[in-house]
Amino acid sequence: MLTITSDNLADYVDLKTINLLLDVLPGFTQFTSEDIVHFLTHPSDFSLSFKKETGKGYLYSLELAHLRRQLFNQLPKEFRNELILSRLHTHQLNDEVSSWVTDSCDVEKELIHSIDIGMGSSVYKLEFSQKSCVLKPVQSVNGSFYSHILSLCDYPYIHLKNFSMYQSFWQLSDFLDGMHLNSFYNRYPLNDALIIQCAYHACLGDIFGRGDRHFENYLLSDHDVYVIDVSYLFWPNNDEWLHHYIAGGQSECCLLALHPEFATVYWEAYHEAFDYFKRLKELFLSAIHSFYLPGLAQRYEGYLLERLCDDNYPKHRRDFVAPALDIYQKRLDYKQRLEERFLQDPESLDPLLRMYYHANKDRLTAFFLLDYFKREELLDLI
C-alpha cells in the first residue's frame, strides 16, 4: 500500500490552493501537512472537517467545500479504498455496510470506488457493483425518523438507516444521483410543480421544527425533490431560527422573493399540505413514540400538536415569513453591490465582507446571520 508522509504529501494533495482561500477568511485556520497526514494514517479519524471557530457565524464557500473534498478525492483510488476499509474496520462498520448493500456483499473485496461528497465534513459515497451507498456519522435518529414521516406522506424519500456502534451514531443511505436545488436553480427555470413540492416540504418542516433547510439540503432527481441531511427536528425556538434562515436566503420560501409570481401557487400548496398533514396526525404521533424515548416523545408530541391543532397555522406562517422575505430582498441588492465591489478591489473589503462574498457566490444566500451576529453595519461599507 502507498505510504503518504509530510515529505511526499504534495505529490498527491493540493494544500496550497485551499490554504490561500482559508488564509483570508476570519475564523478559519489553514490545514497543515501534519493535519492531513494524521487524517490519512489514523483510521479512527473518520472525517476531515474545516478547522474553524464554531458558533461565531463564520461561513465557507462552495469552492472551499469542493477543495476540502479534494484533499481526499485527489488521492489514488486504491489508496482511498484502503483508507475507507481501514476506517470501516476500526469503527466495526463492515457488517452494517455489507447488509445494506446485499446480504452476501464482501465489503473488502467488492468496494469499487469511494469519494467524499460532504460539505464542511467528510461524507462518503461507497460504490459497489450492486449499488452505491452513503455513510456518515450523525448525532441522532432524526434522519430515519424523517424518512419514515416522508413515507407516511407518500412523498419521495431516500432509504436510510440510523444505528449506533459503541456509543457513536451512524447513518447509511442509498446514493441518489441528482442535483442540489441551489445548482438546479442556477441552470433551469422554475415551474409550478417544483414550487408546489417546495411548499409541501416547507410546511412539513415547519410543523416538525426542522432546521437547516438550505438549498444544498434538497436534492432534485427525476423531477422529484428529496430531503437530505436532517439533523435538527423539533428545534426549540425554530421559528426564530427560520427568520434568520429566510432573511439569509436559506429556506424554501426564499424563491418567492426572487419570483413573486409563484406566491399564490406556493401558499395554496402550503395550505393544502397542512390540511393533508392534519389527516395524518395519528400516524405522525405513533411514529414519534416509535422512534424516541418516552420523555422526549411526549415533548415532541406537544410540539407537533401545537402546530397541527391551529387551523390558522398556514396564515400565521405567511404573515411570519413576510418581514424576513423583505429583509432578504433588500440583502439581495447589497449582494449585487458587494459582487461589483469585489470585482473592482477585493483587497479593500472588510474581511467579513470578503467572507460573505465567497459564501454567497453561486448560491441563493445573502449575508446569512448578519442580524444574529449584529453585523448590519457591514452593509454601510459596501
MIVO-332267 format. One record per residue: x, y, z of N, C-alpha, C in turn; residue number from 1. Coordinates in steps of 0.02 Angstrom, whole numbers, plus 50000, padded with zeros to 5 digits. Last residue first. Layout:
<pts>
PT,X,Y,Z,X,Y,Z,X,Y,Z,NUM
...
</pts>
This chain:
<pts>
PT,48983,52439,50099,48982,52415,50030,48973,52474,49982,382
PT,48971,52479,50226,49038,52481,50198,49040,52460,50125,381
PT,48844,52456,50269,48862,52527,50256,48931,52533,50224,380
PT,48846,52323,50296,48813,52344,50235,48829,52417,50218,379
PT,48903,52316,50422,48943,52296,50364,48913,52321,50299,378
PT,48808,52339,50515,48847,52397,50494,48893,52380,50435,377
PT,48755,52215,50549,48720,52256,50498,48762,52315,50473,376
PT,48796,52117,50635,48845,52141,50586,48814,52188,50534,375
PT,48743,52033,50739,48745,52106,50743,48799,52136,50698,374
PT,48719,51901,50722,48785,51919,50749,48797,51995,50749,373
PT,48591,51909,50668,48602,51870,50729,48669,51889,50762,372
PT,48608,51981,50549,48574,52013,50605,48588,51976,50670,371
PT,48679,51887,50472,48704,51955,50480,48674,51989,50541,370
PT,48643,51760,50439,48655,51775,50510,48687,51844,50521,369
PT,48697,51778,50271,48666,51735,50322,48690,51753,50392,368
PT,48706,51857,50151,48725,51882,50217,48691,51843,50274,367
PT,48613,51763,50056,48630,51834,50059,48642,51854,50132,366
PT,48600,51622,49941,48608,51653,50007,48627,51727,50002,365
PT,48597,51553,49827,48542,51600,49837,48549,51637,49903,364
PT,48763,51544,49754,48710,51521,49799,48654,51573,49800,363
PT,48872,51595,49690,48837,51539,49658,48784,51507,49703,362
PT,48929,51665,49840,48942,51655,49769,48910,51590,49744,361
PT,48920,51679,49976,48859,51689,49936,48867,51671,49863,360
PT,49049,51658,50021,48996,51613,50045,48933,51619,50002,359
PT,49119,51764,49960,49134,51694,49941,49078,51647,49961,358
PT,49057,51874,50024,49060,51869,49951,49070,51796,49930,357
PT,49078,51848,50159,49010,51844,50133,49010,51840,50056,356
PT,49218,51866,50163,49188,51802,50182,49119,51795,50152,355
PT,49225,52000,50130,49255,51951,50085,49227,51882,50099,354
PT,49163,52049,50244,49130,52058,50180,49160,52012,50127,353
PT,49258,52015,50339,49192,51983,50343,49153,51992,50278,352
PT,49367,52099,50300,49372,52026,50296,49305,51990,50299,351
PT,49320,52238,50197,49324,52210,50264,49327,52133,50258,350
PT,49409,52269,50043,49349,52249,50080,49366,52225,50150,349
PT,49519,52290,49968,49496,52347,50009,49437,52328,50053,348
PT,49540,52180,49890,49585,52190,49947,49560,52246,49993,347
PT,49452,52186,49781,49438,52140,49837,49479,52155,49899,346
PT,49395,52290,49679,49452,52295,49725,49440,52250,49786,345
PT,49302,52247,49579,49341,52308,49571,49404,52307,49614,344
PT,49242,52133,49626,49275,52130,49561,49319,52190,49549,343
PT,49188,52183,49745,49240,52132,49747,49278,52129,49681,342
PT,49089,52271,49699,49146,52296,49737,49204,52246,49737,341
PT,49001,52178,49640,49033,52229,49598,49095,52258,49633,340
PT,48963,52106,49752,48996,52071,49697,49032,52121,49652,339
PT,48900,52206,49824,48961,52176,49851,48999,52140,49795,338
PT,48787,52229,49745,48837,52282,49753,48903,52256,49779,337
PT,48722,52107,49763,48743,52127,49696,48797,52182,49701,336
PT,48698,52116,49901,48738,52061,49875,48765,52079,49805,335
PT,48611,52222,49910,48678,52230,49936,48725,52175,49911,334
PT,48500,52157,49851,48528,52217,49820,48600,52229,49845,333
PT,48479,52056,49944,48498,52038,49876,48527,52097,49838,332
PT,48434,52125,50055,48502,52099,50055,48525,52078,49986,331
PT,48303,52150,50017,48349,52206,50024,48422,52182,50023,330
PT,48253,52018,50020,48251,52057,49958,48300,52115,49960,329
PT,48269,51988,50157,48307,51951,50106,48310,51990,50041,328
PT,48174,52074,50212,48245,52082,50229,48289,52048,50176,327
PT,48059,52017,50157,48076,52087,50141,48150,52100,50156,326
PT,48062,51893,50219,48071,51897,50146,48088,51968,50124,325
PT,48035,51933,50349,48100,51903,50334,48114,51904,50259,324
PT,47902,51979,50338,47956,52025,50356,48025,51998,50339,323
PT,47837,51852,50295,47838,51913,50253,47893,51962,50273,322
PT,47829,51746,50382,47887,51748,50336,47892,51813,50298,321
PT,47710,51770,50456,47775,51767,50489,47833,51777,50441,320
PT,47606,51762,50366,47619,51827,50398,47689,51828,50429,319
PT,47619,51627,50338,47627,51676,50284,47642,51745,50313,318
PT,47594,51572,50463,47660,51563,50432,47671,51615,50377,317
PT,47462,51607,50484,47513,51632,50530,47582,51627,50498,316
PT,47404,51532,50382,47401,51605,50378,47454,51636,50424,315
PT,47432,51400,50429,47459,51423,50365,47458,51500,50358,314
PT,47359,51404,50558,47432,51399,50554,47460,51422,50486,313
PT,47229,51404,50593,47254,51464,50558,47329,51462,50546,312
PT,47210,51291,50667,47181,51294,50600,47205,51353,50559,311
PT,47313,51208,50762,47300,51279,50747,47275,51284,50676,310
PT,47355,51081,50776,47289,51097,50804,47270,51171,50794,309
PT,47484,51076,50728,47431,51044,50690,47362,51063,50714,308
PT,47555,51145,50831,47551,51172,50763,47493,51142,50724,307
PT,47540,51070,50944,47532,51143,50949,47523,51174,50881,306
PT,47577,50944,50901,47506,50959,50909,47493,51034,50915,305
PT,47719,50954,50901,47682,50942,50839,47609,50964,50846,304
PT,47746,50975,51038,47772,51021,50987,47731,51015,50923,303
PT,47691,50861,51097,47663,50927,51112,47684,50978,51060,302
PT,47779,50765,51044,47707,50762,51029,47675,50830,51041,301
PT,47898,50802,51103,47891,50810,51031,47818,50807,51010,300
PT,47870,50766,51236,47884,50836,51220,47875,50849,51145,299
PT,47853,50629,51221,47799,50670,51248,47808,50743,51231,298
PT,47979,50590,51175,47920,50582,51132,47862,50625,51155,297
PT,48058,50614,51287,48069,50653,51226,48008,50650,51181,296
PT,48004,50516,51372,48006,50586,51391,48013,50632,51331,295
PT,48018,50391,51293,47954,50419,51316,47955,50493,51333,294
PT,48125,50402,51146,48112,50381,51215,48053,50420,51243,293
PT,48068,50381,50975,48101,50418,51029,48081,50391,51097,292
PT,48000,50304,50881,48071,50320,50869,48106,50351,50929,291
PT,47869,50285,50921,47908,50227,50899,47982,50241,50896,290
PT,47819,50410,50946,47827,50365,51003,47864,50301,50985,289
PT,47818,50459,50814,47857,50492,50866,47871,50445,50924,288
PT,47724,50374,50754,47794,50372,50733,47839,50404,50786,287
PT,47606,50415,50817,47630,50346,50826,47704,50340,50807,286
PT,47597,50543,50764,47607,50534,50836,47633,50464,50851,285
PT,47576,50515,50627,47635,50553,50649,47649,50541,50723,284
PT,47453,50450,50634,47512,50414,50608,47576,50449,50630,283
PT,47374,50555,50680,47382,50495,50722,47442,50454,50699,282
PT,47383,50649,50569,47406,50665,50637,47420,50602,50678,281
PT,47343,50654,50441,47394,50603,50457,47417,50608,50530,280
PT,47264,50763,50431,47231,50697,50424,47279,50640,50442,279
PT,47359,50862,50438,47312,50855,50493,47277,50787,50491,278
PT,47418,50850,50313,47455,50828,50372,47410,50820,50433,277
PT,47319,50909,50233,47338,50838,50224,47372,50811,50285,276
PT,47323,51040,50276,47261,51002,50284,47274,50927,50278,275
PT,47455,51070,50234,47437,51071,50305,47374,51032,50318,274
PT,47444,51061,50094,47487,51014,50131,47469,51011,50204,273
PT,47360,51170,50070,47338,51102,50051,47378,51050,50089,272
PT,47445,51273,50109,47382,51262,50145,47355,51191,50131,271
PT,47546,51258,50012,47562,51255,50084,47499,51238,50124,270
PT,47475,51282,49895,47503,51216,49907,47520,51206,49980,269
PT,47447,51417,49915,47392,51369,49908,47416,51298,49921,268
PT,47576,51467,49917,47537,51468,49979,47474,51425,49974,267
PT,47622,51440,49783,47658,51416,49842,47612,51413,49902,266
PT,47530,51507,49700,47539,51434,49694,47570,51406,49758,265
PT,47553,51639,49743,47487,51608,49750,47492,51532,49748,264
PT,47691,51658,49709,47668,51662,49778,47600,51628,49788,263
PT,47753,51664,49587,47735,51597,49612,47702,51598,49681,262
PT,47791,51793,49566,47735,51768,49526,47712,51698,49548,261
PT,47907,51819,49635,47843,51830,49670,47783,51805,49630,260
PT,48049,51761,49637,47996,51750,49587,47927,51758,49621,259
PT,48127,51799,49742,48156,51801,49676,48104,51796,49621,258
PT,48042,51779,49846,48073,51845,49840,48103,51854,49771,257
PT,48013,51645,49830,47960,51693,49817,47987,51764,49812,256
PT,48123,51575,49872,48111,51577,49800,48058,51629,49782,255
PT,48110,51571,50006,48152,51624,49978,48144,51629,49903,254
PT,48043,51460,50051,48002,51517,50029,48044,51574,50000,253
PT,48148,51373,50092,48109,51360,50031,48073,51421,50005,252
PT,48298,51459,50140,48237,51424,50156,48194,51421,50093,251
PT,48403,51556,50145,48416,51485,50154,48352,51449,50176,250
PT,48420,51696,50147,48412,51660,50083,48422,51586,50088,249
PT,48421,51762,50266,48485,51748,50235,48481,51707,50172,248
PT,48289,51766,50301,48322,51830,50289,48389,51820,50254,247
PT,48275,51627,50325,48240,51659,50269,48273,51725,50251,246
PT,48357,51611,50438,48370,51573,50377,48337,51605,50317,245
PT,48297,51695,50531,48366,51708,50510,48382,51672,50445,244
PT,48173,51631,50540,48176,51701,50520,48246,51717,50495,243
PT,48211,51507,50590,48186,51511,50522,48186,51583,50496,242
PT,48244,51543,50721,48297,51523,50676,48274,51526,50603,241
PT,48115,51568,50768,48166,51621,50769,48222,51605,50721,240
PT,48059,51443,50753,48032,51499,50715,48082,51557,50712,239
PT,48128,51365,50845,48141,51355,50774,48114,51412,50731,238
PT,48136,51358,50983,48142,51423,50951,48156,51418,50876,237
PT,48196,51191,50974,48171,51247,51015,48184,51313,50980,236
PT,48151,51082,50845,48203,51126,50871,48173,51182,50912,235
PT,48109,50964,50788,48077,50987,50850,48121,51038,50885,234
PT,48271,50928,50719,48199,50921,50720,48172,50943,50787,233
PT,48416,50927,50626,48379,50964,50678,48304,50956,50668,232
PT,48462,50846,50522,48496,50845,50587,48454,50874,50642,231
PT,48450,50777,50375,48404,50801,50427,48437,50793,50495,230
PT,48507,50760,50238,48542,50789,50296,48493,50820,50346,229
PT,48382,50792,50112,48443,50759,50136,48468,50796,50198,228
PT,48234,50764,50021,48265,50794,50080,48328,50756,50098,227
PT,48200,50786,49849,48217,50741,49905,48251,50781,49960,226
PT,48086,50814,49721,48129,50846,49772,48137,50798,49831,225
PT,48085,50753,49553,48062,50748,49622,48112,50781,49669,224
PT,48141,50750,49427,48086,50797,49440,48057,50793,49510,223
PT,48253,50667,49443,48196,50645,49402,48133,50685,49419,222
PT,48297,50750,49586,48313,50692,49545,48250,50670,49509,221
PT,48367,50866,49690,48317,50857,49637,48340,50800,49592,220
PT,48385,50887,49862,48412,50856,49802,48356,50846,49752,219
PT,48423,50999,49989,48371,50971,49946,48404,50946,49882,218
PT,48526,51060,50051,48495,51004,50086,48432,50979,50052,217
PT,48560,51171,49983,48604,51112,49974,48577,51051,50010,216
PT,48467,51262,50027,48455,51230,49962,48505,51175,49946,215
PT,48426,51237,50203,48453,51274,50147,48451,51231,50083,214
PT,48371,51202,50328,48336,51184,50266,48361,51224,50206,213
PT,48397,51197,50468,48450,51186,50418,48421,51164,50351,212
PT,48261,51113,50556,48307,51168,50542,48354,51151,50485,211
PT,48095,51072,50586,48156,51053,50551,48198,51115,50535,210
PT,47972,51063,50656,48029,51101,50683,48095,51082,50652,209
PT,47863,51006,50600,47908,50961,50637,47971,50997,50663,208
PT,47803,51110,50537,47765,51079,50592,47808,51030,50631,207
PT,47905,51148,50443,47880,51195,50494,47847,51158,50552,206
PT,47919,51037,50360,47975,51059,50401,47954,51105,50457,205
PT,47793,51040,50299,47812,50982,50340,47870,51000,50386,204
PT,47804,51163,50232,47752,51152,50282,47770,51094,50328,203
PT,47913,51138,50146,47915,51193,50194,47864,51183,50250,202
PT,47866,51034,50069,47922,51022,50115,47929,51077,50166,201
PT,47763,51102,50000,47749,51043,50041,47803,51030,50092,200
PT,47840,51199,49934,47790,51220,49984,47771,51161,50029,199
PT,47914,51120,49847,47949,51160,49897,47901,51182,49953,198
PT,47810,51070,49767,47849,51024,49809,47887,51062,49863,197
PT,47772,51191,49706,47724,51154,49748,47761,51106,49794,196
PT,47886,51221,49631,47864,51267,49684,47817,51231,49732,195
PT,47883,51116,49539,47938,51122,49586,47920,51167,49645,194
PT,47764,51145,49470,47772,51080,49503,47828,51082,49555,193
PT,47783,51272,49413,47734,51263,49466,47746,51199,49505,192
PT,47961,51301,49392,47894,51288,49367,47848,51275,49426,191
PT,48112,51391,49350,48066,51361,49397,47999,51347,49363,190
PT,48243,51349,49231,48188,51391,49255,48144,51353,49305,189
PT,48414,51303,49275,48349,51290,49243,48295,51336,49271,188
PT,48530,51340,49342,48534,51314,49274,48467,51311,49238,187
PT,48513,51380,49472,48561,51418,49432,48562,51397,49359,186
PT,48428,51281,49520,48402,51349,49510,48448,51390,49465,185
PT,48518,51174,49532,48463,51171,49483,48437,51241,49468,184
PT,48597,51217,49638,48627,51210,49571,48573,51208,49517,183
PT,48499,51213,49740,48535,51275,49725,48565,51273,49655,182
PT,48463,51080,49744,48414,51129,49721,48447,51195,49703,181
PT,48584,50966,49679,48559,51008,49733,48514,51062,49705,180
PT,48539,50829,49580,48569,50896,49582,48540,50935,49641,179
PT,48580,50652,49583,48537,50710,49571,48576,50775,49576,178
PT,48574,50490,49631,48606,50535,49584,48559,50592,49568,177
PT,48581,50433,49791,48535,50455,49740,48572,50505,49695,176
PT,48626,50295,49886,48651,50354,49850,48602,50370,49794,175
PT,48545,50248,50038,48557,50238,49966,48584,50303,49936,174
PT,48636,50263,50193,48580,50277,50149,48597,50257,50078,173
PT,48676,50259,50363,48686,50229,50298,48625,50245,50256,172
PT,48744,50341,50500,48689,50339,50452,48713,50309,50387,171
PT,48777,50323,50676,48797,50323,50606,48734,50323,50563,170
PT,48836,50365,50839,48781,50358,50791,48807,50363,50720,169
PT,48923,50279,50966,48926,50326,50911,48868,50312,50864,168
PT,48924,50178,51059,48904,50245,51081,48914,50299,51028,167
PT,48953,50065,50976,48998,50087,51029,48987,50161,51045,166
PT,48847,50116,50860,48902,50069,50866,48951,50097,50917,165
PT,48680,50134,50802,48734,50152,50848,48785,50096,50850,164
PT,48599,50196,50653,48616,50143,50701,48673,50166,50745,163
PT,48481,50234,50528,48524,50257,50582,48538,50200,50630,162
PT,48459,50220,50356,48458,50185,50420,48506,50219,50468,161
PT,48357,50255,50211,48416,50262,50254,48405,50226,50320,160
PT,48299,50301,50054,48302,50247,50104,48366,50255,50145,159
PT,48233,50458,50028,48292,50416,50018,48293,50363,50073,158
PT,48071,50493,49959,48120,50494,50013,48177,50447,49996,157
PT,47924,50575,49903,47988,50543,49887,48036,50547,49946,156
PT,47778,50546,50005,47824,50591,49971,47888,50553,49954,155
PT,47682,50487,50083,47689,50464,50014,47728,50515,49972,154
PT,47684,50512,50214,47653,50563,50172,47650,50542,50099,153
PT,47759,50406,50257,47689,50410,50278,47650,50460,50235,152
PT,47883,50444,50204,47849,50386,50176,47775,50385,50195,151
PT,47911,50552,50287,47902,50564,50216,47866,50505,50183,150
PT,47927,50481,50407,47873,50530,50401,47859,50545,50327,149
PT,48042,50409,50376,47980,50373,50389,47920,50420,50382,148
PT,48132,50514,50366,48118,50474,50306,48054,50434,50314,147
PT,48131,50553,50499,48101,50597,50450,48088,50561,50384,146
PT,48193,50442,50561,48126,50462,50580,48094,50504,50525,145
PT,48319,50444,50503,48275,50387,50488,48202,50404,50508,144
PT,48364,50569,50556,48362,50555,50484,48314,50500,50467,143
PT,48361,50561,50696,48316,50607,50660,48309,50591,50586,142
PT,48435,50492,50784,48395,50451,50736,48349,50496,50695,141
PT,48594,50580,50797,48529,50557,50821,48496,50513,50769,140
PT,48713,50622,50743,48704,50633,50815,48640,50603,50842,139
PT,48823,50533,50628,48769,50578,50645,48762,50582,50720,138
PT,48943,50493,50500,48925,50496,50572,48869,50547,50582,137
PT,48897,50411,50346,48921,50468,50383,48904,50461,50457,136
PT,48884,50346,50183,48898,50333,50254,48924,50396,50287,135
PT,48788,50288,50049,48819,50346,50081,48825,50332,50155,134
PT,48809,50170,49913,48778,50194,49975,48817,50253,50002,133
PT,48768,50088,49759,48809,50135,49798,48771,50156,49860,132
PT,48760,49914,49709,48732,49981,49716,48782,50024,49755,131
PT,48838,49807,49656,48766,49800,49665,48731,49868,49670,130
PT,48969,49849,49654,48938,49829,49591,48863,49825,49596,129
PT,48983,50000,49754,48990,49928,49744,48956,49909,49679,128
PT,49046,50146,49824,49018,50114,49764,49035,50040,49762,127
PT,49007,50260,49943,49042,50197,49933,49008,50160,49875,126
PT,49031,50423,49989,48994,50381,49943,49036,50319,49929,125
PT,49045,50498,50147,49074,50455,50096,49022,50419,50054,124
PT,49082,50654,50208,49027,50607,50199,49047,50564,50139,123
PT,49178,50764,50306,49176,50707,50260,49112,50667,50265,122
PT,49114,50933,50319,49147,50874,50346,49137,50816,50298,121
PT,49054,51030,50243,49103,51051,50291,49143,50994,50322,120
PT,49005,50924,50136,49017,50996,50131,49072,51016,50180,119
PT,49041,50764,50053,49016,50809,50105,49031,50882,50092,118
PT,49085,50663,49976,49035,50706,49946,49008,50757,49995,117
PT,49227,50571,49940,49198,50616,49990,49148,50662,49954,116
PT,49220,50405,49874,49234,50476,49868,49199,50514,49924,115
PT,49271,50249,49813,49250,50288,49872,49269,50360,49862,114
PT,49241,50098,49726,49260,50168,49724,49234,50201,49788,113
PT,49221,49961,49751,49248,49984,49687,49278,50053,49692,112
PT,49222,49829,49861,49221,49902,49857,49256,49925,49793,111
PT,49238,49693,49871,49193,49718,49819,49187,49794,49817,110
PT,49318,49651,49974,49334,49628,49907,49295,49666,49853,109
PT,49264,49710,50087,49336,49718,50074,49354,49698,50003,108
PT,49128,49669,50084,49147,49739,50077,49220,49747,50056,107
PT,49041,49558,50009,49105,49558,50043,49136,49627,50033,106
PT,48869,49533,50019,48922,49578,49997,48984,49570,50041,105
PT,48755,49461,50046,48815,49423,50030,48874,49467,50010,104
PT,48653,49550,50067,48671,49504,50121,48737,49469,50109,103
PT,48704,49710,50005,48669,49646,49996,48691,49600,50053,102
PT,48710,49840,50075,48719,49830,50003,48682,49767,49981,101
PT,48683,49819,50210,48646,49871,50174,48650,49861,50099,100
PT,48770,49720,50247,48699,49704,50246,48658,49757,50211,99
PT,48892,49795,50233,48879,49734,50194,48805,49719,50190,98
PT,48877,49894,50330,48882,49913,50259,48865,49853,50216,97
PT,48874,49813,50445,48817,49858,50430,48818,49877,50356,96
PT,48998,49749,50440,48936,49710,50436,48876,49753,50418,95
PT,49090,49859,50450,49087,49816,50392,49021,49779,50385,94
PT,49111,49938,50559,49053,49955,50518,49044,49907,50459,93
PT,49209,49961,50660,49169,49899,50657,49104,49910,50619,92
PT,49301,50058,50654,49238,50077,50685,49187,50019,50683,91
PT,49403,49988,50588,49416,50019,50653,49351,50034,50690,90
PT,49339,49952,50467,49363,49901,50513,49371,49930,50583,89
PT,49316,50076,50409,49260,50031,50422,49279,49978,50474,88
PT,49449,50120,50398,49402,50155,50441,49342,50111,50458,87
PT,49499,50030,50306,49530,50032,50372,49484,50068,50422,86
PT,49420,50063,50197,49414,49996,50227,49445,49995,50296,85
PT,49468,50192,50170,49399,50182,50191,49390,50114,50225,84
PT,49599,50158,50130,49588,50203,50187,49517,50194,50214,83
PT,49577,50082,50018,49610,50051,50076,49598,50092,50139,82
PT,49519,50182,49937,49481,50122,49956,49511,50087,50017,81
PT,49626,50272,49924,49563,50293,49955,49523,50232,49979,80
PT,49718,50191,49856,49735,50216,49923,49671,50237,49960,79
PT,49653,50171,49736,49669,50113,49778,49685,50135,49849,78
PT,49645,50303,49686,49584,50266,49703,49600,50208,49750,77
PT,49753,50429,49753,49741,50372,49708,49683,50329,49733,76
PT,49672,50585,49801,49716,50528,49815,49703,50471,49765,75
PT,49574,50677,49781,49632,50679,49736,49679,50620,49746,74
PT,49483,50659,49884,49466,50633,49818,49523,50635,49768,73
PT,49537,50724,49997,49529,50650,49996,49522,50624,49925,72
PT,49546,50851,49954,49601,50826,49996,49597,50751,50005,71
PT,49424,50875,49894,49480,50854,49852,49540,50830,49892,70
PT,49346,50924,49997,49333,50856,49972,49393,50830,49932,69
PT,49401,51053,50001,49408,51008,50059,49396,50935,50038,68
PT,49360,51101,49877,49432,51091,49889,49444,51047,49950,67
PT,49220,51107,49898,49249,51065,49845,49323,51050,49858,66
PT,49216,51200,50000,49190,51133,50012,49218,51085,49960,65
PT,49266,51312,49931,49304,51283,49986,49281,51212,50003,64
PT,49160,51332,49841,49227,51317,49816,49270,51285,49870,63
PT,49057,51366,49925,49052,51303,49888,49120,51283,49861,62
PT,49132,51437,50077,49103,51440,50010,49095,51370,49980,61
PT,49089,51463,50250,49134,51442,50196,49096,51440,50131,60
PT,49075,51579,50388,49047,51539,50334,49100,51521,50283,59
PT,49049,51605,50557,49099,51607,50504,49080,51556,50450,58
PT,48970,51614,50672,48943,51635,50608,48995,51643,50553,57
PT,49014,51563,50789,49025,51635,50778,49005,51658,50709,56
PT,49014,51427,50815,48965,51469,50848,48973,51543,50838,55
PT,49191,51390,50806,49120,51373,50799,49076,51423,50837,54
PT,49329,51423,50708,49295,51440,50770,49221,51428,50761,53
PT,49390,51282,50613,49364,51350,50620,49333,51360,50688,52
PT,49443,51176,50501,49466,51200,50566,49442,51272,50573,51
PT,49332,51064,50419,49367,51128,50423,49387,51143,50494,50
PT,49365,50886,50434,49322,50945,50439,49364,51008,50437,49
PT,49361,50722,50390,49404,50781,50387,49359,50842,50385,48
PT,49318,50576,50485,49301,50633,50443,49355,50686,50446,47
PT,49380,50475,50564,49335,50457,50509,49325,50515,50460,46
PT,49512,50428,50636,49489,50493,50611,49444,50482,50551,45
PT,49551,50298,50651,49500,50322,50697,49473,50390,50677,44
PT,49655,50279,50562,49588,50257,50542,49533,50280,50589,43
PT,49776,50382,50522,49742,50361,50584,49670,50342,50567,42
PT,49828,50430,50405,49863,50374,50436,49831,50350,50501,41
PT,49759,50539,50360,49770,50484,50313,49802,50423,50345,40
PT,49763,50627,50469,49698,50602,50445,49707,50540,50401,39
PT,49901,50651,50470,49868,50618,50528,49801,50588,50507,38
PT,49914,50718,50349,49948,50653,50359,49917,50615,50417,37
PT,49840,50833,50379,49818,50787,50326,49850,50718,50334,36
PT,49913,50892,50484,49841,50878,50490,49820,50824,50441,35
PT,50040,50907,50425,50032,50860,50481,49958,50842,50493,34
PT,50016,51008,50336,50031,50941,50309,50023,50889,50363,33
PT,49875,51103,50396,49947,51089,50391,49956,51020,50360,32
PT,49749,51212,50343,49769,51143,50354,49845,51138,50349,31
PT,49718,51370,50426,49743,51330,50370,49754,51258,50392,30
PT,49566,51416,50505,49638,51402,50511,49659,51358,50453,29
PT,49444,51546,50517,49467,51483,50488,49543,51477,50496,28
PT,49411,51674,50561,49387,51616,50599,49410,51549,50575,27
PT,49402,51753,50402,49404,51758,50475,49377,51695,50507,26
PT,49500,51708,50263,49435,51702,50296,49442,51711,50371,25
PT,49620,51702,50203,49587,51767,50202,49519,51765,50236,24
PT,49660,51569,50214,49700,51620,50247,49665,51688,50250,23
PT,49580,51491,50135,49569,51491,50207,49604,51549,50242,22
PT,49638,51515,50010,49571,51539,50024,49556,51541,50098,21
PT,49762,51456,50030,49759,51526,50007,49691,51555,50020,20
PT,49726,51325,50060,49752,51368,50114,49754,51442,50094,19
PT,49689,51274,49937,49638,51281,49989,49662,51328,50044,18
PT,49814,51280,49869,49755,51315,49844,49703,51326,49898,17
PT,49903,51201,49947,49916,51272,49935,49853,51309,49915,16
PT,49873,51068,49949,49858,51107,50008,49863,51182,49995,15
PT,49836,50947,49852,49849,51018,49841,49826,51058,49902,14
PT,49914,50789,49856,49863,50833,49884,49884,50906,49874,13
PT,50020,50718,49800,49952,50691,49795,49898,50741,49814,12
PT,50140,50777,49822,50133,50740,49759,50061,50718,49748,11
PT,50134,50826,49950,50121,50873,49895,50115,50839,49828,10
PT,50177,50716,50027,50106,50735,50025,50089,50779,49966,9
PT,50305,50676,50050,50278,50664,49983,50205,50685,49976,8
PT,50332,50721,50180,50381,50733,50127,50351,50724,50058,7
PT,50231,50679,50262,50238,50751,50251,50285,50766,50193,6
PT,50175,50530,50175,50206,50566,50231,50207,50640,50215,5
PT,50096,50383,50129,50098,50456,50120,50125,50488,50184,4
PT,50121,50235,50045,50131,50270,50108,50137,50344,50095,3
PT,50021,50113,49963,50056,50176,49961,50063,50206,50030,2
PT,50042,49940,50000,50000,50000,50000,50044,50063,50000,1
</pts>
